[in-house]
């Protein structure tokens, strides 16, 4: 037990504030898992259908059966198993899937602390800052309330990042190479976004080999990649055989990759004056930065805190159904919704979120500079290697996601612009920003204290955006 508590220790004693932050974050995830209706979420009906189909015949559904046919199987296996064994009915299996997300969040935040230990194993300030920066993000709680693959991606990305750093620094590399291979294999069995980690890990391994002469690092990393393909590659071979492409998707791609696939407003749109007034769909349709920002700090697509209910039938209304029901004006009757009050509140959240957003971005930029030092400076310190890894994962995740949005444009609405799809970057951004704050603390500790106070105030202000309004009936 004492070894399990090691990440929570400071100078040999339990850091109660750090433990409290850990419990508060995961307590909110648990509350949402219990309360949130699993039938509400992005393509929720199709994700729940996969669980039912797997439980019924044990075969992966086809494109004729669900538009989520391309989604890898890992997130659905345990819920389908308990449904097949009749431990639960379909509704119980869906709720079980949400409770699994609580366990994933516990793992993610625990390994986030262990990841911070890679920088300084006795710096509770670094850990607390990382937890706080993650814990104020509405996108984190919304994602972990949904039945889909992204909670697995975020968790496995943090674990794989930690394992990569262990591999690069350990004397005995074989156990870490095997563990990393398994984790990366599971990652790509959770969602295609998991592939974004591979180039970052591979490039950093090559940098170490070139700059420091650590040729063995490349060999062990290659072994991890081969193992990942063995563990998770079979699903993509199945997609290739059935649909002719390992990147099969439910939207028709553009003829080729070209920036002209998207209009100029996708790249340069800044919210049409609504970013801090009413940042909810259909505002600034298909404008990347405003939608992604609003979906990170709020509920742009209306599936979590912005709710609707048909008073006559009691049916929940979310997403496009809520949009069609209320339009651009408050409903006169028949529909109960907080859409318009919540829009004003989320505009305020967007405004105060400028501060933590700036912290996250500055931490990332600092990490990218550490990555560049690998090309210019020799020798490179261990902390620079670690920060470079996290920054490169964020960079390639963003680039890969940008490729997806341009290759599969959703003109007019931009409904593939969702912060949930990049959930794996937010824990890593939190560590990068926390590491930057640690550097500031070494010179001006009063600045760090002021930052903590501001972040706590923002967390309190954000609380209504962290808890679902779609309670299961």
C-alpha positions in Angstrom: 0.0 0.0 0.0 2.8 2.4 0.8 4.3 1.9 -2.6 0.9 2.6 -4.2 0.8 5.9 -2.3 4.3 7.0 -3.4 3.1 9.5 -6.0 1.1 11.2 -3.2 4.1 11.6 -0.9 6.0 14.8 -0.2 9.2 14.5 1.8 8.1 11.1 2.9 4.7 12.2 4.1 1.2 12.0 2.5 0.4 15.2 0.8 -3.3 15.7 1.8 -3.9 18.6 -0.6 -2.6 16.6 -3.5 -4.7 13.6 -2.5 -7.7 15.8 -2.1 -7.3 17.2 -5.6 -7.0 13.7 -7.0 -10.2 12.6 -5.2 -12.1 15.7 -6.2 -11.4 15.2 -9.9 -12.3 11.5 -9.9 -15.2 12.1 -7.6 -16.7 14.4 -10.3 -16.0 11.8 -12.9 -17.9 9.3 -10.7 -20.8 11.7 -10.2 -21.1 12.2 -14.0 -20.9 8.4 -14.7 -23.7 7.8 -12.3 -25.9 10.7 -13.4 -25.3 11.0 -17.1 -27.7 9.3 -19.5 -25.5 6.9 -21.6 -27.8 7.4 -24.6 -26.7 11.0 -24.8 -23.4 11.7 -26.5 -21.7 11.9 -29.9 -23.2 9.1 -31.9 -24.2 7.5 -28.7 -26.9 5.2 -30.2 -24.3 3.7 -32.6 -21.8 3.1 -29.8 -24.4 1.4 -27.7 -25.5 -0.6 -30.7 -22.0 -2.0 -31.1 -22.2 -3.3 -27.5 -25.5 -5.1 -28.2 -24.3 -6.6 -31.5 -21.1 -7.9 -30.0 -23.0 -9.4 -27.1 -25.5 -11.0 -29.5 -23.2 -12.8 -31.9 -19.6 -11.9 -31.0 -18.9 -10.5 -34.5 -17.8 -7.0 -35.3 -20.7 -5.0 -36.9 -20.6 -4.0 -40.5 -21.2 -0.7 -42.2 -24.8 -1.8 -42.8 -25.4 -2.3 -39.1 -23.8 0.9 -37.7 -22.0 4.0 -38.9 -19.4 3.4 -36.2 -18.2 0.2 -38.0 -14.7 1.7 -38.2 -14.3 2.2 -34.4 -11.8 -0.2 -32.8 -13.2 -2.8 -30.4 -11.5 -2.2 -27.0 -14.0 0.2 -25.4 -16.9 -2.2 -26.1 -15.5 -5.6 -25.1 -16.2 -5.6 -21.3 -19.7 -4.0 -21.6 -20.6 -6.6 -24.3 -19.2 -9.4 -22.2 -21.3 -8.5 -19.1 -24.3 -8.2 -21.4 -23.7 -11.5 -23.0 -23.3 -13.2 -19.7 -26.5 -11.5 -18.6 -25.0 -9.8 -15.6 -26.8 -6.7 -16.8 -29.4 -5.8 -19.3 -28.6 -3.4 -22.1 -29.1 -0.3 -20.0 -27.0 -1.8 -17.2 -24.2 -2.7 -19.6 -24.2 0.9 -20.8 -23.9 2.2 -17.3 -21.2 -0.3 -16.6 -19.3 1.2 -19.5 -19.5 4.6 -17.9 -18.3 3.2 -14.6 -15.3 1.7 -16.4 -14.5 5.3 -17.4 -14.2 6.1 -13.7 -11.5 3.4 -13.4 -9.8 4.8 -16.5 -9.8 8.3 -15.0 -8.3 7.0 -11.7 -5.5 5.3 -13.8 -5.0 8.4 -15.9 -4.6 10.8 -13.0 -2.5 8.3 -11.1 0.0 7.9 -13.9 -0.1 11.7 -14.5 1.4 12.0 -11.0 4.0 9.3 -11.9 4.7 11.2 -15.1 5.4 14.3 -13.0 7.7 12.1 -10.8 9.9 11.6 -13.9 10.7 15.3 -13.7 11.1 15.6 -9.9 10.0 12.8 -7.7 9.5 15.0 -4.6 7.8 18.1 -6.1 4.2 18.1 -5.0 3.8 21.6 -6.5 4.4 20.3 -10.0 1.9 17.5 -9.4 -0.8 19.7 -7.9 -0.4 22.2 -10.8 -0.8 19.4 -13.4 -3.9 18.0 -11.6 -5.4 21.4 -11.2 -4.9 22.4 -14.9 -6.5 19.1 -16.0 -9.3 19.3 -13.4 -10.7 22.6 -14.5 -11.3 21.4 -18.1 -15.0 20.7 -18.9 -14.0 18.6 -21.9 -12.4 16.1 -19.5 -15.5 15.4 -17.5 -17.8 15.3 -20.6 -15.5 12.9 -22.4 -15.4 10.5 -19.5 -19.2 10.6 -19.2 -19.6 9.2 -22.7 -19.6 5.6 -23.9 -16.9 5.8 -26.6 -13.2 5.2 -27.1 -11.6 8.5 -26.2 -11.4 7.9 -22.4 -9.3 4.8 -23.2 -7.1 6.8 -25.6 -6.4 9.5 -23.0 -5.6 7.0 -20.3 -3.3 4.8 -22.5 -1.6 7.9 -23.9 -0.6 9.1 -20.4 0.6 5.5 -19.5 2.5 5.1 -22.7 4.2 8.5 -22.3 5.3 7.4 -18.8 6.5 4.1 -20.2 8.4 5.7 -23.0 10.3 7.8 -20.6 11.1 4.7 -18.5 12.3 3.0 -21.7 14.6 5.8 -22.6 16.2 6.1 -19.2 16.2 2.5 -17.9 19.3 0.2 -17.9 17.2 -2.9 -18.6 15.0 -1.9 -21.5 13.3 -5.1 -22.5 10.5 -5.1 -19.9 9.7 -1.4 -20.7 9.8 -2.1 -24.5 7.4 -4.9 -24.1 5.1 -2.9 -21.8 5.2 0.0 -24.2 4.4 -2.2 -27.1 1.3 -3.6 -25.4 0.1 -0.2 -24.3 0.5 1.2 -27.8 -1.3 -1.8 -29.3 -4.2 -1.3 -26.9 -4.1 2.4 -27.7 -4.8 1.9 -31.4 -7.5 -0.7 -30.5 -9.2 2.1 -28.6 -9.4 4.8 -31.3 -7.4 5.8 -34.4 -6.2 8.9 -32.6 -3.7 6.6 -30.8 -1.6 6.5 -33.9 -0.5 10.1 -33.3 1.9 9.0 -30.5 4.0 6.8 -32.9 5.8 9.6 -34.8 6.5 11.6 -31.7 8.1 8.6 -29.9 10.0 7.5 -33.0 11.4 10.9 -33.8 12.5 11.5 -30.2 14.2 8.0 -30.1 16.0 9.0 -33.4 17.1 12.3 -31.8 18.5 10.5 -28.8 20.4 8.1 -31.1 21.8 10.9 -33.2 22.7 13.3 -30.4 23.7 11.0 -27.6 24.7 7.8 -29.5 21.9 5.8 -27.8 21.5 3.5 -30.8 19.9 0.8 -28.7 17.0 3.2 -27.9 15.9 3.0 -31.6 16.1 -0.8 -31.6 14.0 -1.1 -28.5 11.5 1.5 -29.7 11.2 -0.4 -33.0 10.5 -3.6 -31.0 7.7 -1.7 -29.2 6.2 -0.6 -32.5 6.3 -4.2 -33.8 4.6 -5.5 -30.7 2.0 -2.7 -31.0 1.2 -3.9 -34.5 0.8 -7.5 -33.3 -1.5 -6.4 -30.5 -3.6 -3.9 -32.4 -2.8 -4.1 -36.1 -5.2 -7.0 -36.8 -8.3 -4.7 -36.6 -6.9 -2.4 -39.3 -6.1 -5.4 -41.6 -9.7 -6.3 -41.1 -10.8 -2.8 -42.2 -8.5 -3.1 -45.2 -9.9 -6.5 -46.2 -13.5 -5.4 -45.8 -13.5 -1.8 -47.0 -10.3 -1.4 -48.9 -8.6 1.0 -46.5 -7.1 1.0 -43.1 -8.6 4.5 -42.6 -12.2 3.6 -43.4 -14.6 6.2 -42.1 -18.3 7.0 -42.3 -17.8 10.2 -44.3 -16.6 10.5 -47.9 -13.2 12.0 -48.1 -12.2 14.8 -50.4 -10.5 13.8 -53.6 -7.1 14.7 -52.2 -5.6 16.4 -49.3 -5.7 20.2 -50.0 -6.1 23.2 -47.8 -8.7 24.4 -50.3 -10.9 21.5 -49.1 -12.0 23.9 -46.2 -13.1 27.5 -46.7 -11.0 30.4 -45.3 -13.3 30.8 -42.4 -12.3 27.4 -41.1 -8.7 28.5 -40.7 -9.2 32.2 -39.9 -12.7 32.5 -38.4 -12.6 34.1 -34.9 -16.1 33.6 -33.6 -18.2 36.3 -35.3 -18.3 38.2 -32.0 -20.1 35.3 -30.2 -17.1 33.6 -28.6 -17.7 35.4 -25.2 -21.4 36.0 -25.7 -23.1 32.8 -26.9 -20.5 30.1 -27.8 -23.0 27.3 -28.6 -24.0 25.7 -31.9 -24.9 27.0 -34.5 -22.6 29.9 -33.7 -19.5 30.3 -35.9 -20.2 27.1 -37.8 -17.1 25.3 -39.1 -14.7 27.8 -37.7 -12.0 25.6 -36.1 -10.5 27.7 -33.3 -13.7 29.1 -31.9 -15.5 25.8 -31.9 -12.5 23.8 -30.5 -12.0 26.4 -27.8 -15.7 26.5 -26.9 -15.9 22.8 -26.9 -12.9 22.5 -24.6 -14.3 25.0 -22.0 -18.0 24.4 -22.5 -20.6 22.3 -24.3 -20.7 23.7 -27.8 -22.5 20.7 -29.3 -25.1 20.5 -26.4 -24.6 17.0 -25.1 -23.6 17.6 -21.5 -24.5 20.7 -19.6 -26.8 22.3 -22.2 -29.9 20.2 -22.1 -33.4 20.0 -23.4 -36.5 18.0 -22.5 -39.8 17.5 -24.3 -42.4 18.2 -21.6 -45.0 16.1 -23.3 -43.0 12.9 -23.7 -40.2 13.4 -21.1 -37.7 12.6 -23.8 -34.2 14.2 -23.6 -33.2 16.5 -26.4 -29.5 16.9 -27.2 -27.3 18.0 -30.0 -29.0 18.7 -33.3 -32.4 17.6 -32.0 -32.2 20.3 -29.3 -31.1 22.8 -31.9 -34.0 21.9 -34.2 -36.4 22.1 -31.3 -35.5 25.5 -30.0 -33.9 27.2 -33.0 -32.4 30.6 -32.3 -35.0 31.8 -29.9 -36.3 30.7 -26.4 -39.2 28.2 -26.8 -42.6 29.4 -25.8 -43.8 26.0 -24.5 -43.4 22.3 -24.8 -39.6 22.3 -24.4 -37.7 22.7 -21.2 -34.2 23.8 -21.8 -31.3 25.9 -20.3 -29.9 26.6 -23.7 -30.0 30.4 -23.6 -29.1 30.9 -19.9 -26.2 28.4 -20.3 -25.0 30.2 -23.5 -24.5 33.4 -21.5 -22.7 31.5 -18.7 -20.4 29.6 -21.2 -19.5 32.9 -22.8 -18.2 34.0 -19.4 -16.4 30.7 -18.9 -14.7 31.2 -22.3 -13.5 34.6 -21.2 -11.9 33.6 -17.9 -10.5 30.5 -19.6 -8.2 32.7 -21.6 -5.8 32.6 -18.6 -5.4 28.8 -18.2 -5.4 28.5 -22.0 -2.4 30.8 -22.1 -0.7 28.7 -19.5 -1.3 25.5 -21.4 -0.1 27.0 -24.7 3.0 28.6 -23.1 3.9 25.2 -21.5 3.6 23.5 -24.9 5.7 26.2 -26.6 8.4 25.8 -23.9 8.3 22.0 -24.5 8.7 22.5 -28.3 11.8 24.6 -27.6 13.2 21.7 -25.6 12.5 19.5 -28.6 14.5 21.9 -30.8 17.4 21.8 -28.3 17.8 18.2 -29.1 18.8 19.3 -32.6 21.1 22.1 -31.5 22.6 21.4 -28.1 24.8 18.5 -26.8 24.5 17.1 -24.3 20.7 17.3 -23.7 19.4 17.1 -20.2 17.0 14.4 -19.1 14.3 17.0 -18.3 14.5 18.4 -21.9 14.0 14.9 -23.3 10.9 14.4 -21.2 9.4 17.8 -22.0 10.2 17.3 -25.7 8.3 13.9 -25.8 5.1 15.4 -24.4 5.4 18.5 -26.6 5.9 16.3 -29.7 2.9 14.1 -28.9 0.8 17.2 -28.6 2.2 18.5 -31.9 1.7 15.3 -33.9 -1.8 14.8 -32.4 -2.7 18.3 -33.6 -1.2 17.8 -37.0 -2.9 14.4 -37.4 -6.2 15.8 -36.4 -5.8 18.8 -38.7 -5.1 16.3 -41.6 -8.3 14.5 -40.7 -10.4 17.7 -40.7 -9.0 18.8 -44.0 -9.2 15.3 -45.6 -12.8 14.8 -44.4 -14.3 18.3 -44.4 -17.7 18.8 -42.8 -18.7 22.0 -44.7 -21.4 24.3 -43.3 -21.4 22.9 -39.7 -18.0 21.4 -38.9 -19.4 18.7 -36.7 -16.1 16.8 -36.6 -14.5 19.7 -34.7 -14.7 18.3 -31.2 -12.2 18.7 -28.4 -13.0 15.2 -27.2 -11.3 13.9 -30.3 -8.0 15.3 -29.0 -8.6 14.5 -25.3 -5.1 12.8 -25.1 -3.3 16.2 -25.4 -4.9 17.8 -22.4 -3.2 15.8 -19.6 0.2 16.3 -21.4 -0.4 20.0 -21.8 -1.2 20.1 -18.1 2.2 18.5 -17.2 4.0 20.9 -19.7 2.4 23.9 -18.1 3.1 22.6 -14.6 6.8 22.1 -15.5 6.9 25.7 -16.8 5.4 26.9 -13.5 8.0 25.0 -11.6 10.7 26.9 -13.5 9.0 30.2 -12.6 8.7 29.1 -8.9 12.5 28.7 -8.8 12.9 32.4 -9.5 9.7 34.1 -8.4 7.6 31.9 -6.1 5.0 34.5 -5.5 3.9 34.3 -9.2 3.2 30.6 -8.8 1.1 31.2 -5.7 -0.9 33.8 -7.5 -1.5 31.4 -10.4 -2.8 28.7 -7.9 -5.3 31.2 -6.5 -6.5 32.2 -9.9 -6.9 28.5 -11.0 -8.9 27.6 -7.9 -11.2 30.6 -8.5 -11.7 29.4 -12.1 -12.4 25.9 -10.9 -15.1 27.1 -8.6 -16.6 29.3 -11.4 -16.4 26.3 -13.8 -18.2 23.9 -11.5 -21.6 24.1 -13.3 -19.8 23.3 -16.5 -18.3 20.1 -15.0 -21.4 18.2 -14.1 -24.0 16.8 -16.5 -27.5 18.0 -16.9 -28.6 14.9 -18.7 -29.6 12.6 -15.8 -30.6 9.1 -16.8 -34.3 8.3 -16.1 
